[in-house]
Amino acid sequence: AAAASVSRPAAADDRQDCLNGSKENAAATIAPCTRAIEDGAYNGRDLSNLYNARGYAWSWTNFADRVDHAFKDYTEAIRIDPEAVGALLNRSQLYNQRRDYDRAIADVDRAFEGGLSDYGKRVGYRERGYAYQAKGDNDHAIADFSDGIRLDPNNKAALTARGNAYLAKGDPDRATADYDRVIALDPDYAIAYYNRALAYRAKGDFDRVIADCNE
């Protein structure tokens, strides 16, 4: 009984350290997550959250096997709690990195079915949009990026991605409009100038191509 009374506060501290970890101290977060997971004090959604947190910590380390560890932890979190929307979104990012776009889309679909906050929706629209775009399905990509932009109108990455999808679809005018918005938000965002130059080239406006390349 005495051992148990010591174990539970320690497990609670480890749980807090695990769930409160950040990108900056990712490597240091793994140990308390592991202790909390192995303590046996948590199950169900609480245990799933610990696996998801450890997976996220792994993903922000510099270890060579970080992606494999993160993927395994997200998958275990989902096995324990099939409605673990955070783990589903996190795993969808790894599927995109692995170019397994159909599984990325499937994970995002499941996350939406489970219910998402506005932040979660933005992540979901982004990851699913990237997957659709990589598959060459620019219409679905544009739809997802547009939904994300409605939630976050000044998101440079989403605007740039939608511009890229418009350009790939053969609509340089809409692509240019998105790149214009990005540059208005951040005049130093070099990739927007480069992409806008590509859109101007598609339109045959070579003077503006040169001007953007000089930026």
LOVOBA-364741 format. One line per 4 residues: number of its first residue (from 1); for each residue x, z, y of N, C-alpha, C. Coordinates in steps of 0.001 Angstrom, whole numbers, plus 500000, padded with zeros to 6 digits. Atoms other than C-alpha are relative to their C-alpha. Layout:
residues N
NUM> X,Z,Y,X,Z,Y,X,Z,Y ~ ...
This chain:
residues 215
1> 500828,500000,498803,500000,500000,500000,500862,500000,501246 ~ 499117,499948,498844,502843,500820,502350,500608,498637,500258 ~ 499411,501328,499839,504423,497426,501695,498992,499043,500618 ~ 501028,500879,499468,501133,495681,502409,499774,500255,501483
5> 500236,499679,498598,500720,497549,505693,501097,499450,500891 ~ 498907,500599,499236,504102,496269,506779,499871,498479,500012 ~ 500047,501456,500160,503492,492729,505494,499001,499349,500939 ~ 501051,500667,499239,500251,492021,507341,500356,499814,501480
9> 499588,500243,498610,501520,492617,510924,501113,498967,500095 ~ 498919,500991,499993,504651,490621,510080,499431,498601,499817 ~ 500624,501305,500222,502503,487773,508761,499260,499536,501253 ~ 500723,500348,498777,500381,487901,511903,500958,499532,501085
13> 498991,500411,499018,503490,487696,514088,500531,498609,499668 ~ 499517,501321,500407,504787,484749,512071,498952,498926,500293 ~ 501077,500963,499738,501407,483053,512367,499960,499639,501478 ~ 500020,500267,498563,501440,483424,516155,501197,499166,500419
17> 498799,500764,499662,505023,482177,516408,499883,498556,499509 ~ 500191,501332,500559,504082,479229,514212,499037,499178,500858 ~ 501034,500744,499278,500925,478237,516078,500330,499813,501468 ~ 499634,500103,498583,502495,478802,519506,501307,499241,500216
21> 498752,500749,499868,505568,476677,518806,499840,498807,500933 ~ 500023,501135,499081,506502,473819,521110,501053,498980,499580 ~ 499015,501043,500283,508506,470598,521059,501414,500519,500238 ~ 498673,499544,499589,511382,472382,522767,500643,500937,498972
25> 499436,499076,500996,511775,475034,520042,499511,499654,498598 ~ 500589,500468,501254,510562,472912,517139,500748,500521,498775 ~ 499235,499585,501182,513397,473731,514734,499821,501477,499711 ~ 500152,498556,500175,512992,477467,515328,498597,500376,499551
29> 501385,499719,500380,509252,477210,514627,499785,499873,498497 ~ 500214,500278,501424,509655,476032,511040,500055,501275,499160 ~ 499832,498795,500823,510857,479393,509635,498784,500922,500054 ~ 501195,499143,500003,507924,481534,510879,498789,499321,499370
33> 501101,500705,500668,505502,478837,509726,500121,500145,498488 ~ 499781,499907,501447,507050,478893,506267,499705,501409,499494 ~ 500276,498616,500430,506930,482698,506073,498506,500278,499986 ~ 501447,499764,499946,503282,482742,507146,499290,499274,498865
37> 500605,500776,501082,502393,480016,504640,500216,500699,498658 ~ 499651,499421,501292,504172,481774,501786,499572,501455,499852 ~ 500377,498582,500051,502920,485268,502662,498778,500240,499117 ~ 501221,499843,500792,499572,484688,500945,498860,500637,500767
41> 501038,499340,499210,497607,486269,503802,498947,499023,500520 ~ 500890,500978,499383,495948,483015,504851,499550,498973,498971 ~ 500526,501064,500850,493766,480444,503172,499036,499155,500820 ~ 500981,500841,499326,491263,477739,504049,500547,499382,501278
45> 499627,500649,498735,491348,476450,507622,501205,500662,500641 ~ 498834,499316,499429,493847,479126,508702,501292,499488,499365 ~ 498810,500500,500683,496318,477955,506069,500251,498532,500361 ~ 499876,501401,499607,495629,474316,506916,500649,499874,501379
49> 499431,500034,498647,496436,475022,510575,501498,500307,499987 ~ 498569,499673,500106,499773,476548,509566,500791,498798,499496 ~ 499310,501201,500500,500732,473463,507557,500068,498928,501092 ~ 499998,500992,498929,499712,471235,510457,501028,500356,501073
53> 499039,499562,498991,501766,473311,512891,501433,499800,499522 ~ 498642,500206,500510,504802,473199,510625,500339,498513,499951 ~ 499771,501442,500002,504404,469456,510201,500340,499490,501388 ~ 499735,500411,498617,504277,469034,513962,501397,500444,500419
57> 498655,499518,499675,507405,471174,514323,501059,499112,499354 ~ 499052,500889,500679,509221,469084,511730,500143,498677,500749 ~ 499977,501334,499390,508277,465902,513558,500812,499956,501287 ~ 499258,499959,498736,510047,467058,516728,501435,500474,499827
61> 498597,499644,500224,513316,468066,515114,500855,498735,499918 ~ 499076,501121,500151,516397,465884,514763,500464,499815,498558 ~ 499581,500087,501393,516668,466331,510995,499676,498625,499420 ~ 500171,501343,500556,517057,463117,509010,498716,499870,499187
65> 501183,500053,500866,514171,464026,506680,498752,500554,500692 ~ 501107,499374,499256,511848,465251,509438,498657,499303,499749 ~ 501266,500719,500171,509240,462506,508943,499398,500282,498626 ~ 500504,499703,501348,508964,463113,505193,499403,501400,499932
69> 500529,498639,499994,508543,466855,505725,498689,500081,500773 ~ 501217,499964,499188,505976,466326,508473,498843,499365,499247 ~ 501053,500703,500735,504017,463850,506366,499449,500873,498874 ~ 500447,499135,501100,503892,466232,503397,499158,501163,500519
73> 500754,498868,499459,502718,469113,505592,498638,499569,500522 ~ 501301,500480,499531,499993,467066,507273,499075,499700,498828 ~ 500812,500336,501174,498810,465835,503893,499485,501254,499306 ~ 500444,498739,500599,498685,469380,502526,498935,500664,500866
77> 501016,499443,499092,496767,470532,505605,498653,499322,499777 ~ 501234,500760,500220,494216,467779,504974,499414,500286,498623 ~ 500489,499662,501346,494003,468599,501259,499248,501327,500023 ~ 500622,498678,499923,493184,472210,502092,498702,499943,500800
81> 501169,500120,499126,490750,471287,504859,499796,498521,500325 ~ 500185,501442,499778,489496,467666,504669,499537,499648,501410 ~ 500419,500256,498624,488140,468044,508224,501038,500492,501007 ~ 498910,499573,499112,491519,469036,509694,500346,498845,500928
85> 499892,501189,499150,491216,466584,512576,501376,499888,500656 ~ 498671,500058,499401,494535,467556,514165,501020,499413,499048 ~ 499074,500531,501014,496423,466869,510947,499721,498527,499727 ~ 500339,501411,500201,494543,463595,510487,500590,499134,501117
89> 499441,500772,498878,495563,462417,513968,501523,499963,499924 ~ 498539,499965,500104,499139,463563,513456,500497,499081,498883 ~ 499574,500865,501104,499355,461785,510105,499798,498533,500361 ~ 500221,501396,499603,497903,458624,511650,501188,499466,500796
93> 498817,500424,499256,500895,458538,513995,501139,499632,499045 ~ 498945,500295,500971,503256,458672,511022,499689,498730,499215 ~ 500360,501252,500668,501317,455947,509236,500327,498801,500895 ~ 499642,501088,499093,501745,453786,512342,501510,499773,500006
97> 498543,500141,500037,505473,454515,512329,500456,499296,498733 ~ 499657,500629,501290,505563,453433,508680,499379,498615,499850 ~ 500673,501302,499992,503563,450303,509548,498915,499915,498930 ~ 501116,499950,500953,500801,451405,507207,498722,500127,500836
101> 501008,499957,498954,498138,450452,509698,498591,500269,499472 ~ 501329,499741,500549,495098,450501,507437,499786,501497,499776 ~ 500143,498558,500206,495769,454135,506510,499961,500737,501341 ~ 500076,499382,498672,496375,454994,510169,498576,499918,500537
105> 501381,500189,499535,492969,453560,511048,499052,500906,499223 ~ 500881,499166,500827,491332,455389,508133,500091,501468,500422 ~ 499855,498602,499579,492770,458742,509273,499312,500240,501345 ~ 500657,499830,498702,491565,458216,512835,498484,499968,499826
109> 501447,500055,500256,488106,457234,511589,499497,501351,499481 ~ 500393,498695,500549,487948,460473,509578,500041,501080,501079 ~ 499893,499004,498934,489093,462473,512587,498801,499915,500948 ~ 501175,500152,499132,486318,461024,514746,498745,500537,499321
113> 501156,499489,500737,483786,461830,512032,499971,501521,500004 ~ 499928,498549,500011,485012,465432,512062,499731,500641,501348 ~ 500256,499475,498654,484490,465790,515814,501290,500286,500736 ~ 498763,499872,499243,487169,465591,518494,499736,500428,501431
117> 500007,499706,498574,487834,467071,521903,500350,498726,500763 ~ 499622,501172,499211,488434,464650,524774,501473,499655,499782 ~ 498587,500266,500259,492175,465073,524215,500171,499329,498639 ~ 499917,500585,501329,491751,464338,520515,499500,498568,499983
121> 500518,501364,499924,489665,461272,521318,501040,499066,500616 ~ 498976,500849,499374,492405,459957,523610,501106,499664,499009 ~ 498973,500242,501018,494963,460387,520837,499478,499024,498949 ~ 500578,500861,501024,492639,458764,518320,499869,498556,500457
125> 500128,501366,499487,491851,455766,520491,501370,499339,500124 ~ 498646,500554,499851,495580,455321,521194,500566,499564,498657 ~ 499384,500307,501290,496724,455480,517578,499255,498880,499269 ~ 500765,501054,500669,493892,453359,516236,500166,498668,500728
129> 499764,501219,499236,494362,450885,519061,501329,499359,499663 ~ 498690,500532,500385,498053,450540,518229,499942,499349,498622 ~ 500089,500541,501360,497201,450006,514566,499273,498659,499997 ~ 500734,501263,499934,494610,447330,515333,500863,498908,500642
133> 499172,500991,499321,497009,445604,517726,501105,499485,499072 ~ 498932,500398,500921,499787,445615,515132,499471,499084,498903 ~ 500629,500851,501008,497365,444005,512678,499557,498653,500584 ~ 500442,501227,499350,496613,441268,515232,498536,499997,500367
137> 501424,499882,499662,493064,442525,515814,499902,500484,501450 ~ 499918,499614,498588,493271,442467,519596,498660,500439,500578 ~ 501314,499595,499485,489518,442774,520182,499738,501479,499740 ~ 500187,498586,500309,489320,446110,518368,501017,500860,500753
141> 498983,499254,499257,492567,447216,520014,499566,500197,501440 ~ 500448,499915,498605,491212,446438,523483,498841,500975,500128 ~ 501143,499079,499962,487991,448298,522696,500466,501448,499938 ~ 499512,498625,500113,489905,451419,521634,500790,500411,501241
145> 499238,499658,498800,492347,451308,524550,499063,500203,501189 ~ 500950,499866,498896,489406,450835,526935,499258,501327,499935 ~ 500657,498695,500147,487620,453875,525519,500947,501125,500409 ~ 499025,498993,499596,490808,455881,525968,500192,500029,501503
149> 499810,500083,498550,491209,454659,529550,498801,500593,500734 ~ 501174,499387,499366,487653,455709,530358,500137,501524,500043 ~ 499786,498554,500014,488653,459245,529380,501178,500411,500882 ~ 498780,499693,499239,492000,459053,531202,500410,498742,500766
153> 499826,501274,499291,491944,456268,533835,501428,499716,500461 ~ 498647,500196,499489,495556,456819,534939,501067,500075,498902 ~ 499058,499937,501114,497165,456720,531502,500806,498704,499949 ~ 499151,501192,499912,500076,454314,531941,500200,499341,498642
157> 499751,500558,501329,500722,453915,528226,498788,499227,499500 ~ 501217,500669,500470,497088,453026,527469,499749,498718,500783 ~ 500176,501208,499180,496879,450588,530384,500997,498918,499602 ~ 498985,500968,500421,500131,448946,529327,499646,499404,498644
161> 500353,500482,501334,498994,448720,525710,498821,499038,500068 ~ 501147,500915,499892,495670,447152,526723,500430,498679,500638 ~ 499477,501227,499417,497520,444701,528940,500703,499146,498971 ~ 499304,500737,501062,499684,443756,525980,499010,499317,499060
165> 501007,500578,500901,496607,443211,523835,499296,498821,500664 ~ 500597,501135,499283,495000,441040,526511,500944,498799,499991 ~ 499030,501089,499973,498202,439005,526771,500106,499327,498635 ~ 499923,500547,501354,498410,438601,522996,498751,499185,499666
169> 501253,500705,500242,494785,437466,523020,499918,498697,500797 ~ 500017,501208,499178,495603,434777,525596,499208,500164,501270 ~ 500724,499719,498762,494023,436453,528634,500983,500609,501010 ~ 498980,499452,499098,496919,436775,531125,499433,500591,501285
173> 500577,499446,498774,494585,437475,534060,499660,501480,499837 ~ 500326,498591,500234,493248,440701,532560,501276,500804,499708 ~ 498730,499323,500256,496741,441560,531335,500680,500345,501318 ~ 499376,499769,498699,498104,441166,534865,499306,501129,500750
177> 500754,498949,499310,495325,443378,536236,500387,501378,499477 ~ 499592,498703,500569,496295,446183,533840,501420,500359,500418 ~ 498627,499717,499580,499994,445861,534638,500043,500351,501486 ~ 500078,499654,498571,499126,445917,538359,499625,501466,500178
181> 500430,498591,499904,497351,449234,537846,501134,500943,499617 ~ 498884,499152,500430,500349,450657,535998,501050,500093,501097 ~ 498966,500027,498956,502776,449601,538736,499537,500760,501234 ~ 500535,499225,498878,500479,451067,541397,500132,501500,499730
185> 499860,498590,500364,500596,454368,539503,501465,500434,500001 ~ 498582,499662,500135,504352,454239,538935,500853,498765,500307 ~ 499223,501191,499608,506405,451658,540883,501341,499865,499281 ~ 498728,500052,500723,509452,452520,538744,499831,499754,498501
189> 500286,500192,501435,507799,451761,535388,500446,498591,499600 ~ 499353,501304,500185,510156,448949,534370,499287,499111,498991 ~ 500611,500817,501032,508330,447821,531240,498772,499267,500527 ~ 501179,500657,499436,505232,447020,533320,500400,498738,500761
193> 499520,501197,499300,507251,444616,535496,500366,498903,498996 ~ 499596,500977,501014,508708,442949,532423,498774,499344,499365 ~ 501196,500538,500653,505307,442586,530770,499189,499138,500966 ~ 500734,500809,499024,503723,441336,533978,500693,498647,500207
197> 499267,501263,499910,506480,438729,534209,499602,499065,498862 ~ 500451,500819,501125,505443,437537,530745,498605,499437,500251 ~ 501351,500474,499687,501839,437324,531923,500050,498895,501053 ~ 499865,501049,498980,502859,435343,535014,500556,498714,499387
201> 499456,501191,500656,504889,433018,532815,498908,499261,499240 ~ 501111,500624,500729,501822,432414,530670,499059,499266,500949 ~ 500862,500635,498996,499963,431512,533872,500729,498874,500740 ~ 499227,501034,499318,502774,429201,535040,500416,500375,501403
205> 499632,499518,498660,503492,431340,538129,501452,500477,499963 ~ 498601,499673,500258,507274,431190,537893,500669,500734,501166 ~ 499442,499243,498877,508005,432510,541399,499779,501505,499785 ~ 500283,498582,500257,506320,435768,540452,500738,500509,498762
209> 499178,499615,501142,508127,435767,537119,501366,500452,500484 ~ 498671,499674,499472,511437,435744,539013,499957,501302,500785 ~ 500112,498786,499184,510236,438433,541438,499904,501242,499128 ~ 500145,498836,500875,509195,440791,538638,501275,500259,499202
213> 498744,499806,500738,512398,440186,536681,501056,500636,500898 ~ 499050,499395,499062,514341,441151,539802,499713,501469,500249 ~ 500339,498582,499836,512489,444456,539900,500684,500828,498918
